[in-house]
Amino acid sequence: MYYMICSEDVENSLPLRNKARPMHLARLELLNEEERLLIAGPCPAIDSNDPGDAGFTGSVIIAEFASFSAAQQWADDDPYVAAGVYSKVTVKPFKKVLP
């Protein structure tokens, strides 16, 4: 089943994000290689694809996991969590309808 992982950044998270980004992306690449990743990306802090120094306010990942607990564990192990990027992480089951 798919699960949505919605994360909210701490204030001024950009330096923390930049430091942990390679490890964060490596885990997403693995999900993608396993054909379990539906979509992933950050939420810009301003109305721009490249927010520059404004940074990001959070992230959304939708991926397939064997169970809710597996999705929660994957989210808990995110390098952005360890680096202090996220103030809150929410995991919910997700049902893909379209496209």
C-alpha positions, -999 to +999 in steps of 0.1 A: +000+000+000+011+036-005+017+059+024+020+097+024+049+111+045+043+148+051+070+166+069+072+202+083+105+220+085+119+240+114+125+277+108+156+284+087+161+248+078+180+254+046+216+249+061+204+217+078+188+205+046+219+212+025+241+192+049+218+161+050+205+162+014+228+137-002+219+110+023+182+119+021+182+117-017+201+084-016+172+068+003+147+082-021+167+069-051+166+034-036+128+036-032+127+047-069+150+019-081+127-006-062+098+010-081+081+019-048+083+057-051+052+075-065+063+111-059+087+131-037+096+167-033+100+197-011+075+225-005+092+259-014+087+287+012+078+311-016+059+308-048+089+296-069+104+264-080+138+278-069+132+296-036+169+304-031+176+315+005+139+314+014+143+276+015+115+251+021+087+246+046+085+208+044+084+178+021+059+153+007+068+117-001+043+091-013+058+056-015+048+020-012+056+001+021+045-033+034+027-017+064+020+015+083+047+006+108+073+001+080+064+035+065+067+051+100+100+035+106+113+046+072+102+082+080+117+081+114+151+070+099+152+099+074+185+118+076+165+150+077+150+138+110+185+131+124+197+165+112+169+184+128+153+196+096+118+185+105+097+197+134+069+173+126+064+142+104+030+127+097+025+093+080-009+084+065-022+056+043-027+069+007-050+056-020-039+065-055-070+073-077-057+094-106-039+095-130 
